[in-house]
Amino acid sequence: MKRKSISAWSYETSTQSLLATSVSHCEINSNEILVENEIAGINPVDWKFIQSNPLNWKDGHTPGVDGVGKVVKVGKDVSESLLDQRVAFHQSLKKQGSFARFTVLNSERVMKVPKNMSSALAGSLPCPILTAWQAFCKIPVKAGRNVLIVGVGAVNKILIQLLSKEGFNVDVLSKSLSVEASEALGVRHVLRSSKNVTDVYYALFDAVGQDSASHFVKHLKANGHVISIQDRIDKPLDPPFTRTISYHEIALGALHDYGDNEDWNDLMKDGELLMELINSNQLIIDEPVVFSFDHLPQALQHSEQTKRKTVVKVS
C-alpha cells in the first residue's frame, strides 16, 4: 500500500482541541500491522489528555487509544494470516491513535474479535476490560473473602463481576449504582456513604484517587491489599511490620513502555477470553452510544458529561 492521505482528527496545541484533517500514517515496520478502523472507542483518558496535554503532543498528533478494525497490511516479520482479521486494540498514548481511518500497531498488541460481536461493542472494550483484568489479577483468589470497591464506572462494573464469579463477597461504595444493577452484577451490599463502611476487608479496589484510597486503607485486614485503579498511594500508611498491607497500582498504558512480548501475549489472550465471556452473555456490558466520525468532538463531550461508554463509527 502506498502512502496516502487519510482522514483523521489531529491535535492542535494552541487550542488544546482536535481539528478534522488529512494525515499520512500508513508506513509500517517489520513487526507492525496497518488496521483500517471501523470503530474508535472513547475513554476518559482521551478527553483528559486532549484538555491538558501532559505528554506534550505536537500539532498533528492523532489521539485515541481504543479501536476495532480490519488488518489491511502486515510487516515482513508478521504472519499474513492476520490479513483481513478483525481486531481490537489498545494503543499507546505516545503513538498515533484510533481517531483516524488507519492506525499502525504492534502486531503483538491486538485481540481477535469474536465473529458475531458488533464492532461498536468490541471497540468500547479494550481499555475497561484489560484494566479490570489487571486489577483482578493483583490479588490471590480466596472465595468467601470480603472486598470493597470504591467508585463504579465501566472498569469496576467488569471487576465486580469477575470478583463475584470467583466467590468474593463484593461490597460497593456508590451513590449512583441502582439496586437492580447491583444485583445483576453480583454485589453483596451497596454502601451510599463512607460512613456506612464499617466492615473489614481482604482487599480494597479504589477508582477515585489517592485521598480516597488512603482513607479506606484503615478498613483492611492484616495482609490485606489496596489496588489503586486511579492514581496511587505514594507511601505505605502503616508503620513497618504491622498489618503488612500490600499496595498495588494499575496503569494499562504503562505496559506499552515497560512490558515485553510475553506480557502482551498474555494480556491479549486474556482479553480475547474476556470478550468471549461478554459475547456469550457471561459478563454484563453496557451497550455504547455511537456517534459518526464527523461528530467526534461531540462524542468526547458526551463521554465526559454523561460518563456513558461512547464510540465513534470511523468507516
SERO-4910 file (N, C-alpha, C, O; in steps of 0.05 Angstrom, whole numbers):
BEGIN
 pado doro    nc1    nc2    nc3   cac1   cac2   cac3    cc1    cc2    cc3    oc1    oc2    oc3
  Met    A     17    -24      0      0      0      0     18     25      0     35     27     17
  Lys    A     13     43    -19     28     67    -20     19     87      2     -3     85     12
  Arg    A     37    105      9     29    125     28      6    141     16      6    148     -8
  Lys    A    -14    147     32    -37    161     22    -48    180     43    -44    175     67
  Ser    A    -62    199     35    -75    218     53    -99    205     66   -115    193     52
  Ile    A   -101    206     92   -124    194    106   -138    214    124   -126    233    133
  Ser    A   -163    209    128   -179    227    146   -172    221    175   -169    198    183
  Ala    A   -171    242    190   -164    238    219   -172    263    234   -178    284    222
  Trp    A   -173    260    261   -176    283    279   -149    287    292   -139    269    306
  Ser    A   -137    310    287   -110    316    297   -109    337    318   -126    355    319
  Tyr    A    -89    336    335    -87    354    358    -76    381    350    -57    382    334
  Glu    A    -88    402    361    -78    429    357    -70    440    384    -87    444    402
  Thr    A    -44    445    387    -34    452    414    -44    479    423    -48    483    447
  Ser    A    -48    498    405    -55    525    413    -83    527    426    -88    544    443
  Thr    A   -101    508    417   -128    508    428   -134    484    446   -156    483    457
  Gln    A   -115    466    447   -119    440    462   -146    427    453   -163    421    470
  Ser    A   -148    425    427   -172    413    416   -164    398    390   -141    397    383
  Leu    A   -184    386    377   -179    370    353   -189    384    328   -209    399    329
  Leu    A   -175    380    306   -183    390    280   -186    367    261   -170    348    260
  Ala    A   -207    368    245   -211    349    223   -190    355    202   -188    377    193
  Thr    A   -175    334    194   -153    338    176   -147    313    160   -160    293    164
  Ser    A   -127    315    143   -117    291    129    -88    288    136    -72    307    133
  Val    A    -81    264    145    -53    258    152    -45    232    139    -62    217    129
  Ser    A    -19    226    140     -9    201    128      6    186    149     29    193    156
  His    A     -6    165    159      7    147    179      3    118    170     -9    102    185
  Cys    A     13    112    146      8     85    135     34     68    133     33     45    127
  Glu    A     57     80    138     82     65    136     86     48    160     83     57    183
  Ile    A     92     22    156     95      4    178    123     -8    178    136    -11    158
  Asn    A    132    -16    203    157    -30    206    153    -60    203    130    -69    200
  Ser    A    174    -75    205    173   -104    200    155   -119    219    143   -140    212
  Asn    A    152   -109    244    136   -123    264    109   -110    268     95   -116    288
  Glu    A    101    -92    250     76    -78    254     55    -86    233     60    -99    213
  Ile    A     30    -77    239      8    -81    221     -7    -54    217     -5    -36    233
  Leu    A    -21    -53    195    -38    -29    189    -67    -38    191    -76    -56    178
  Val    A    -82    -24    208   -110    -30    213   -127     -8    202   -123     16    208
  Glu    A   -147    -15    185   -167      4    176   -190      4    196   -204    -16    199
  Asn    A   -193     26    210   -211     27    233   -240     27    225   -248     41    206
  Glu    A   -256     12    239   -285     13    237   -297     30    260   -315     46    256
  Ile    A   -285     27    283   -295     40    308   -271     51    324   -251     37    327
  Ala    A   -274     75    334   -256     86    354   -270     88    380   -291    101    382
  Gly    A   -260     75    401   -271     77    427   -262    102    442   -239    111    437
  Ile    A   -279    113    458   -272    137    474   -271    130    503   -289    118    514
  Asn    A   -249    138    516   -245    133    544   -238    159    558   -230    178    545
  Pro    A   -242    161    584   -236    186    599   -207    196    593   -202    220    593
  Val    A   -188    177    590   -161    185    585   -158    202    560   -141    219    557
  Asp    A   -176    197    540   -175    212    515   -181    241    519   -165    259    513
  Trp    A   -205    247    531   -211    276    534   -195    289    556   -190    314    554
  Lys    A   -185    274    575   -168    286    596   -142    295    584   -132    317    590
  Phe    A   -130    278    567   -104    285    555   -107    307    533    -89    323    530
  Ile    A   -129    307    519   -134    328    500   -135    355    514   -125    375    504
  Gln    A   -148    356    537   -152    381    551   -127    391    565   -123    415    569
  Ser    A   -109    372    573    -86    380    589    -59    375    576    -39    388    583
  Asn    A    -58    357    556    -34    351    541     -9    345    559     12    358    555
  Pro    A    -11    326    577     11    321    595     35    308    581     58    309    591
  Leu    A     31    296    558     53    283    543     65    302    522     83    295    507
  Asn    A     56    327    522     67    347    504     65    338    475     84    340    460
  Trp    A     41    330    467     36    323    439     42    347    422     38    370    430
  Lys    A     52    342    398     57    363    378     32    366    361     15    349    360
  Asp    A     31    389    347     10    393    327      9    370    307     30    361    297
  Gly    A    -15    359    302    -17    337    283    -19    310    295    -24    290    281
  His    A    -14    308    322    -17    282    335    -46    273    334    -64    288    338
  Thr    A    -50    247    329    -77    235    328    -81    219    354    -68    199    358
  Pro    A   -100    229    371   -106    214    396   -123    189    391   -128    182    368
  Gly    A   -131    177    413   -148    153    412   -133    128    419   -115    119    404
  Val    A   -140    115    441   -126     91    450   -140     65    442   -127     45    437
  Asp    A   -167     65    440   -182     41    434   -193     41    406   -201     62    396
  Gly    A   -194     18    394   -206     17    367   -210    -12    358   -201    -31    371
  Val    A   -225    -14    336   -230    -40    323   -229    -35    293   -240    -16    283
  Gly    A   -217    -54    279   -216    -52    250   -205    -76    237   -199    -96    251
  Lys    A   -201    -75    211   -191    -97    195   -162    -93    189   -153    -71    181
  Val    A   -146   -115    191   -118   -114    184   -115   -113    154   -124   -132    140
  Val    A   -103    -92    143   -101    -89    114    -73    -91    104    -68    -93     80
  Lys    A    -53    -91    122    -25    -94    114     -9   -105    137    -14    -97    160
  Val    A     10   -122    132     28   -133    153     57   -129    145     64   -128    122
  Gly    A     74   -125    166    102   -123    161    115   -149    153    102   -170    155
  Lys    A    140   -148    144    152   -172    133    157   -194    154    160   -217    147
  Asp    A    157   -187    180    161   -207    201    135   -216    214    135   -230    234
  Val    A    112   -208    202     86   -215    213     72   -235    194     73   -232    170
  Ser    A     59   -254    207     45   -275    191     22   -262    175      7   -245    185
  Glu    A     20   -270    149     -1   -260    132    -28   -270    140    -49   -261    129
  Ser    A    -29   -289    158    -55   -299    168    -71   -277    182    -95   -280    186
  Leu    A    -57   -256    190    -71   -234    204    -87   -217    184   -105   -202    192
  Leu    A    -80   -218    159    -93   -201    139   -123   -207    139   -132   -230    140
  Asp    A   -139   -186    137   -168   -187    137   -181   -195    163   -205   -197    165
  Gln    A   -164   -199    184   -175   -206    210   -186   -180    223   -175   -159    220
  Arg    A   -209   -183    237   -220   -160    252   -207   -161    280   -210   -182    294
  Val    A   -194   -140    288   -180   -139    314   -188   -115    330   -196    -94    319
  Ala    A   -186   -118    356   -189    -96    375   -162    -90    387   -145   -107    390
  Phe    A   -158    -64    394   -132    -57    404   -133    -34    425   -153    -19    426
  His    A   -112    -33    440   -107    -11    459    -80      1    451    -59    -12    455
  Gln    A    -80     25    440    -56     38    430    -42     55    452    -55     64    470
  Ser    A    -16     58    449     -1     76    467    -10    104    463    -14    113    440
  Leu    A    -11    120    485    -17    148    483      4    164    469      0    186    460
  Lys    A     28    152    467     50    166    454     51    162    424     67    174    410
  Lys    A     34    144    414     34    138    385      8    148    372    -11    154    385
  Gln    A      9    149    345    -15    158    330    -37    138    336    -34    114    334
  Gly    A    -61    149    343    -82    132    354   -105    126    335   -102    127    310
  Ser    A   -128    120    347   -151    109    332   -170    129    321   -189    122    307
  Phe    A   -165    155    326   -183    175    315   -176    182    287   -172    205    279
  Ala    A   -173    161    271   -165    163    243   -175    139    227   -183    119    239
  Arg    A   -173    141    201   -182    119    185   -164     95    188   -173     72    187
  Phe    A   -137    100    191   -118     78    194   -102     82    220    -97    105    228
  Thr    A    -93     60    232    -75     61    255    -54     40    251    -59     17    244
  Val    A    -29     48    256     -6     29    255     -2     18    283     -1     33    303
  Leu    A     -1     -9    285      1    -22    311     22    -43    312     30    -55    291
  Asn    A     33    -49    336     50    -72    340     33    -97    337     11    -99    349
  Ser    A     42   -116    321     26   -139    314     20   -157    339      2   -172    338
  Glu    A     36   -154    360     33   -170    384     11   -158    403      5   -170    423
  Arg    A      1   -134    396    -16   -120    415    -44   -116    404    -55    -94    406
  Val    A    -55   -137    393    -83   -136    383    -97   -161    392    -85   -182    398
  Met    A   -124   -159    394   -141   -182    401   -160   -188    379   -172   -170    367
  Lys    A   -163   -213    372   -183   -221    352   -211   -218    364   -216   -227    387
  Val    A   -229   -207    349   -256   -201    358   -274   -225    352   -273   -236    330
  Pro    A   -291   -234    371   -310   -256    366   -326   -250    341   -334   -228    336
  Lys    A   -332   -271    326   -344   -269    300   -370   -253    300   -375   -236    283
  Asn    A   -388   -259    319   -414   -247    319   -417   -224    339   -439   -216    346
  Met    A   -394   -212    348   -395   -189    365   -395   -164    347   -379   -163    328
  Ser    A   -411   -144    353   -412   -120    337   -386   -104    341   -374   -105    363
  Ser    A   -377    -91    320   -353    -75    322   -356    -52    342   -337    -44    356
  Ala    A   -381    -41    344   -386    -19    363   -381    -29    392   -368    -15    407
  Leu    A   -391    -52    398   -387    -63    425   -358    -69    430   -346    -62    450
  Ala    A   -345    -83    410   -317    -90    413   -299    -66    416   -280    -67    431
  Gly    A   -306    -44    402   -290    -20    404   -291     -6    431   -274     10    437
  Ser    A   -312    -12    446   -315      0    472   -301    -15    494   -301     -7    517
  Leu    A   -289    -38    488   -280    -57    508   -250    -56    516   -245    -59    540
  Pro    A   -231    -51    498   -203    -56    506   -194    -44    532   -185    -58    550
  Cys    A   -197    -17    535   -188     -4    559   -202    -14    584   -188    -22    604
  Pro    A   -228    -15    585   -241    -24    610   -237    -54    617   -232    -60    640
  Ile    A   -238    -71    597   -235   -100    604   -206   -106    612   -202   -122    630
  Leu    A   -187    -94    599   -159   -100    605   -151    -88    632   -135    -99    647
  Thr    A   -161    -64    637   -156    -51    663   -168    -67    686   -156    -72    707
  Ala    A   -193    -75    682   -207    -92    703   -192   -118    707   -189   -126    730
  Trp    A   -183   -130    686   -168   -155    689   -142   -152    704   -135   -168    721
  Gln    A   -128   -130    698   -103   -125    712   -108   -121    742    -93   -131    759
  Ala    A   -129   -107    748   -136   -103    777   -144   -129    790   -135   -135    812
  Phe    A   -160   -145    776   -169   -171    787   -145   -189    793   -144   -203    813
  Cys    A   -125   -188    776   -102   -207    778    -82   -198    800    -63   -213    806
  Lys    A    -86   -176    813    -68   -166    833    -70   -182    859    -51   -182    875
  Ile    A    -92   -195    864    -96   -208    890   -100   -238    886   -112   -246    865
  Pro    A    -91   -255    905    -97   -284    903   -128   -288    906   -141   -274    922
  Val    A   -138   -307    892   -166   -314    894   -172   -329    919   -160   -350    924
  Lys    A   -189   -318    937   -196   -331    962   -226   -328    965   -236   -308    975
  Ala    A   -241   -348    956   -270   -347    957   -279   -343    986   -268   -354   1005
  Gly    A   -300   -327    989   -311   -321   1015   -300   -297   1029   -311   -288   1049
  Arg    A   -278   -286   1018   -266   -262   1030   -282   -237   1022   -294   -237   1000
  Asn    A   -282   -217   1038   -297   -192   1033   -278   -172   1019   -255   -169   1027
  Val    A   -289   -160    998   -274   -139    984   -292   -114    981   -316   -116    979
  Leu    A   -279    -91    980   -293    -66    977   -285    -52    951   -261    -50    946
  Ile    A   -304    -43    936   -299    -28    911   -309      0    915   -333      4    922
  Val    A   -292     20    910   -300     48    914   -300     61    886   -280     63    873
  Gly    A   -324     71    878   -327     82    852   -336     62    831   -325     40    830
  Val    A   -357     69    816   -368     49    797   -369     63    769   -385     80    764
  Gly    A   -352     54    751   -352     61    723   -350     37    706   -355     14    716
  Ala    A   -342     40    681   -340     17    663   -321     -4    673   -327    -28    671
  Val    A   -298      4    684   -278    -15    693   -289    -31    717   -287    -55    717
  Asn    A   -299    -17    737   -307    -30    762   -332    -47    758   -337    -66    773
  Lys    A   -349    -41    739   -372    -58    733   -363    -85    724   -375   -106    730
  Ile    A   -342    -86    708   -330   -111    700   -316   -125    723   -319   -149    727
  Leu    A   -300   -109    738   -285   -120    761   -304   -133    781   -298   -154    792
  Ile    A   -326   -120    787   -346   -131    806   -354   -160    798   -355   -178    814
  Gln    A   -360   -163    772   -369   -189    762   -347   -210    764   -352   -233    771
  Leu    A   -322   -202    757   -300   -221    759   -296   -231    787   -292   -255    792
  Leu    A   -297   -212    806   -293   -219    834   -316   -236    844   -312   -256    858
  Ser    A   -340   -229    838   -364   -244    847   -364   -272    837   -371   -291    851
  Lys    A   -356   -276    811   -356   -302    799   -335   -321    812   -338   -345    811
  Glu    A   -315   -309    825   -295   -325    838   -301   -329    868   -285   -340    883
  Gly    A   -325   -320    876   -333   -326    904   -328   -305    924   -333   -309    948
  Phe    A   -317   -282    916   -313   -260    935   -340   -247    943   -358   -247    927
  Asn    A   -342   -237    967   -365   -221    976   -358   -192    969   -340   -180    981
  Val    A   -372   -180    950   -365   -154    939   -384   -133    949   -408   -133    944
  Asp    A   -373   -114    964   -388    -90    973   -379    -67    956   -355    -65    948
  Val    A   -397    -49    950   -391    -26    932   -400      0    945   -422      2    955
  Leu    A   -382     19    945   -389     46    954   -396     63    930   -378     69    914
  Ser    A   -422     70    927   -431     85    904   -457     99    910   -475     87    922
  Lys    A   -459    124    902   -484    139    906   -503    134    883   -527    138    886
  Ser    A   -493    124    860   -509    123    836   -518     95    828   -537     92    813
  Leu    A   -504     74    836   -510     47    827   -537     38    838   -542     39    863
  Ser    A   -555     31    820   -582     23    829   -582     -5    842   -563    -20    838
  Val    A   -602    -10    857   -605    -37    870   -607    -58    849   -595    -80    851
  Glu    A   -622    -53    828   -626    -72    806   -599    -79    792   -593   -102    787
  Ala    A   -584    -58    786   -559    -62    773   -539    -77    791   -524    -94    782
  Ser    A   -539    -70    817   -521    -83    836   -527   -113    838   -508   -129    840
  Glu    A   -552   -120    838   -559   -148    840   -551   -163    815   -541   -186    816
  Ala    A   -554   -150    791   -546   -163    766   -516   -167    765   -506   -187    753
  Leu    A   -500   -149    776   -471   -150    776   -460   -170    796   -438   -179    793
  Gly    A   -476   -176    817   -466   -194    838   -456   -181    863   -440   -192    877
  Val    A   -466   -156    868   -457   -141    892   -472   -152    917   -496   -158    915
  Arg    A   -457   -154    939   -470   -162    964   -484   -138    977   -508   -140    983
  His    A   -469   -116    982   -481    -93    994   -473    -68    979   -450    -65    971
  Val    A   -492    -50    974   -486    -24    963   -486     -4    986   -506      0   1000
  Leu    A   -464     10    989   -460     29   1010   -461     57    998   -447     63    979
  Arg    A   -478     74   1009   -483    101    997   -465    123   1009   -463    144    997
  Ser    A   -452    118   1031   -435    138   1043   -411    124   1056   -413    101   1065
  Ser    A   -389    139   1058   -365    127   1071   -371    121   1100   -357    104   1112
  Lys    A   -391    134   1112   -398    128   1140   -410    100   1142   -410     89   1164
  Asn    A   -420     89   1120   -432     63   1120   -411     41   1118   -418     17   1121
  Val    A   -386     48   1114   -365     28   1111   -355     21   1139   -340     37   1152
  Thr    A   -364     -1   1149   -357     -9   1177   -343    -37   1178   -332    -44   1199
  Asp    A   -344    -52   1156   -333    -79   1156   -302    -77   1153   -291    -55   1148
  Val    A   -289   -100   1156   -261   -101   1149   -259   -119   1124   -275   -137   1120
  Tyr    A   -238   -113   1107   -237   -125   1080   -210   -137   1074   -189   -128   1084
  Tyr    A   -211   -158   1058   -187   -171   1048   -173   -153   1028   -149   -152   1026
  Ala    A   -190   -139   1011   -179   -122    990   -196    -98    986   -221    -99    989
  Leu    A   -184    -76    978   -197    -51    970   -189    -44    942   -165    -42    936
  Phe    A   -209    -39    925   -204    -30    897   -215     -2    895   -240      2    897
  Asp    A   -198     18    891   -207     46    891   -203     58    863   -181     57    852
  Ala    A   -224     70    852   -223     83    826   -228    112    828   -237    125    809
  Val    A   -224    124    852   -229    153    856   -203    168    857   -200    188    842
  Gly    A   -184    160    873   -159    174    874   -144    168    900   -153    153    917
  Gln    A   -120    181    903   -103    175    925   -116    181    952   -113    164    971
  Asp    A   -129    203    955   -141    210    981   -162    190    988   -164    182   1012
  Ser    A   -178    182    969   -199    162    974   -187    136    983   -196    124   1003
  Ala    A   -169    126    967   -156    100    974   -143    101   1002   -145     82   1017
  Ser    A   -129    123   1007   -116    125   1033   -136    125   1056   -130    114   1077
  His    A   -159    138   1052   -179    139   1073   -189    111   1080   -194    106   1104
  Phe    A   -192     93   1060   -204     67   1066   -184     45   1073   -193     23   1079
  Val    A   -158     51   1072   -138     31   1080   -143     21   1108   -137     -2   1115
  Lys    A   -153     39   1125   -158     31   1153   -178      8   1156   -180     -4   1177
  His    A   -193      3   1135   -213    -18   1136   -202    -45   1126   -217    -64   1123
  Leu    A   -177    -47   1120   -165    -72   1111   -156    -90   1134   -146    -80   1155
  Lys    A   -158   -116   1129   -148   -136   1148   -118   -137   1146   -105   -126   1128
  Ala    A   -105   -150   1166    -77   -156   1164    -71   -171   1138    -86   -189   1130
  Asn    A    -49   -164   1125    -41   -176   1100    -61   -171   1077    -63   -186   1058
  Gly    A    -76   -149   1081    -95   -141   1060    -82   -127   1036    -57   -123   1036
  His    A    -98   -120   1017    -89   -108    992   -105    -83    986   -129    -82    989
  Val    A    -91    -62    977   -104    -39    965    -95    -36    937    -71    -35    931
  Ile    A   -114    -35    918   -109    -33    890   -119     -7    880   -143     -2    879
  Ser    A   -101     11    872   -108     38    862   -111     37    832    -92     34    817
  Ile    A   -136     39    823   -142     39    794   -139     68    783   -133     71    759
  Gln    A   -144     87    800   -140    115    793   -119    127    812   -124    127    836
  Asp    A    -97    137    801    -76    149    818    -62    127    833    -63    103    825
  Arg    A    -48    133    854    -33    113    870    -28    125    898    -29    149    902
  Ile    A    -23    107    917    -14    116    944     16    116    944     29     95    940
  Asp    A     28    139    948     57    142    945     73    127    966     94    115    960
  Lys    A     64    127    991     79    114   1013     60     98   1030     37    104   1033
  Pro    A     70     75   1041     54     59   1059     44     76   1083     58     93   1093
  Leu    A     20     71   1091      7     87   1112     11     75   1140      9     90   1160
  Asp    A     17     50   1142     21     37   1168     51     37   1176     68     38   1158
  Pro    A     57     36   1201     85     32   1210     96      5   1199     80    -13   1194
  Pro    A    122      3   1196    133    -23   1186    126    -46   1205    124    -43   1229
  Phe    A    123    -69   1192    119    -95   1207     94    -94   1225     95   -103   1247
  Thr    A     72    -83   1214     47    -83   1229     26    -99   1214     26   -123   1215
  Arg    A      9    -85   1199    -11   -100   1184      0   -111   1158    -13   -127   1145
  Thr    A     23   -102   1149     37   -111   1125     17   -110   1101     13   -130   1087
  Ile    A      6    -87   1096    -12    -83   1073      4    -83   1047     26    -72   1046
  Ser    A     -7    -96   1027      5    -95   1000     -8    -73    983    -32    -72    981
  Tyr    A      9    -56    971      0    -33    956      4    -40    926     26    -47    917
  His    A    -17    -36    910    -16    -42    881    -26    -18    866    -42     -2    876
  Glu    A    -16    -14    842    -25      7    824    -31     -5    797    -18    -24    788
  Ile    A    -50      8    783    -58     -1    756    -52     21    736    -61     44    740
  Ala    A    -38     15    715    -33     34    694    -30     18    668     -8     11    660
  Leu    A    -52     13    654    -52     -3    630    -33      9    609    -18     -6    596
  Gly    A    -33     35    606    -16     47    586     14     43    591     29     43    572
  Ala    A     22     40    616     50     37    622     62     11    610     86     10    606
  Leu    A     44     -9    605     54    -34    593     66    -29    565     83    -44    557
  His    A     57     -8    551     69     -2    525     99      5    528    114      0    510
  Asp    A    106     17    550    134     25    554    151      4    569    175      2    564
  Tyr    A    138    -11    587    154    -28    604    148    -58    601    162    -75    611
  Gly    A    127    -65    586    120    -93    581    136   -105    558    142    -91    539
  Asp    A    141   -131    560    154   -144    537    133   -161    522    110   -160    528
  Asn    A    142   -175    502    124   -191    485    109   -212    500     85   -218    494
  Glu    A    122   -224    520    108   -244    537     85   -231    552     63   -242    554
  Asp    A     90   -207    564     69   -193    578     45   -187    560     22   -191    567
  Trp    A     51   -177    536     29   -170    517     15   -195    506     -9   -194    502
  Asn    A     30   -216    501     17   -240    492     -2   -251    512    -25   -259    505
  Asp    A      5   -251    538    -12   -260    559    -37   -242    561    -60   -251    564
  Leu    A    -32   -216    561    -55   -197    564    -74   -199    541    -99   -198    545
  Met    A    -64   -201    517    -82   -203    493    -99   -229    494   -122   -229    486
  Lys    A    -86   -251    502   -101   -276    505   -123   -274    526   -146   -283    522
  Asp    A   -116   -261    548   -136   -257    569   -159   -239    559   -182   -243    565
  Gly    A   -152   -218    545   -172   -200    533   -190   -215    514   -215   -209    514
  Glu    A   -180   -233    498   -197   -248    480   -216   -266    495   -239   -269    487
  Leu    A   -207   -277    517   -224   -294    534   -246   -277    546   -269   -286    548
  Leu    A   -239   -253    555   -260   -236    567   -281   -228    546   -304   -226    552
  Met    A   -272   -223    521   -291   -216    500   -309   -239    494   -333   -236    488
  Glu    A   -299   -264    496   -316   -287    492   -336   -290    514   -359   -297    509
  Leu    A   -328   -283    539   -348   -284    561   -370   -263    557   -393   -268    562
  Ile    A   -362   -240    547   -382   -219    541   -400   -228    518   -424   -224    519
  Asn    A   -388   -240    498   -403   -249    474   -423   -271    481   -444   -274    468
  Ser    A   -417   -287    502   -435   -308    510   -453   -300    533   -465   -316    546
  Asn    A   -454   -274    539   -471   -262    560   -464   -271    588   -481   -271    605
  Gln    A   -439   -279    592   -430   -287    619   -419   -263    634   -415   -264    659
  Leu    A   -414   -241    620   -408   -216    633   -426   -194    621   -431   -193    597
  Ile    A   -437   -178    639   -456   -157    631   -440   -132    623   -424   -122    639
  Ile    A   -446   -121    599   -433    -97    590   -454    -78    579   -472    -86    565
  Asp    A   -451    -52    585   -469    -32    574   -463    -28    545   -440    -25    537
  Glu    A   -484    -26    528   -480    -20    500   -471      9    497   -481     27    511
  Pro    A   -451     14    480   -441     41    477   -460     59    460   -476     49    444
  Val    A   -458     84    464   -471    104    448   -453    110    424   -429    115    427
  Val    A   -465    108    399   -449    111    375   -453    138    362   -475    147    357
  Phe    A   -430    152    356   -430    177    342   -417    173    314   -402    154    310
  Ser    A   -423    191    296   -409    190    270   -381    202    273   -376    216    291
  Phe    A   -364    195    254   -336    205    254   -336    235    253   -318    248    265
  Asp    A   -354    247    238   -355    276    235   -361    290    262   -355    314    265
  His    A   -373    275    280   -381    287    306   -364    277    329   -374    274    352
  Leu    A   -339    271    323   -321    261    345   -318    281    368   -318    272    391
  Pro    A   -316    307    363   -314    326    386   -339    324    404   -337    326    428
  Gln    A   -362    321    391   -387    318    407   -387    292    423   -398    290    445
  Ala    A   -375    271    411   -373    245    425   -356    247    449   -362    236    470
  Leu    A   -334    262    447   -316    266    470   -331    281    492   -329    274    516
  Gln    A   -346    301    485   -362    317    504   -383    299    517   -387    301    541
  His    A   -396    282    501   -416    264    512   -404    245    533   -416    241    554
  Ser    A   -381    235    526   -367    217    545   -361    231    571   -365    219    593
  Glu    A   -351    255    570   -343    270    594   -368    277    610   -367    275    635
  Gln    A   -389    286    597   -412    296    612   -430    274    623   -441    277    645
  Thr    A   -433    252    608   -452    231    616   -438    208    630   -452    192    644
  Lys    A   -412    205    626   -397    182    636   -406    156    624   -400    134    634
  Arg    A   -421    157    602   -430    133    588   -409    125    568   -394    142    557
  Lys    A   -407     99    563   -388     89    544   -396     98    516   -419     95    507
  Thr    A   -377    110    501   -382    123    476   -362    114    455   -338    110    461
  Val    A   -371    110    431   -353    102    409   -361    119    384   -382    132    383
  Val    A   -342    119    365   -346    134    340   -343    114    317   -324     99    316
  Lys    A   -362    115    298   -361     99    274   -343    112    254   -350    133    242
  Val    A   -319    100    249   -300    112    231   -306    106    202   -306    123    185
  Ser    A   -312     80    197   -317     72    169   -337     48    170   -344     38    149
***
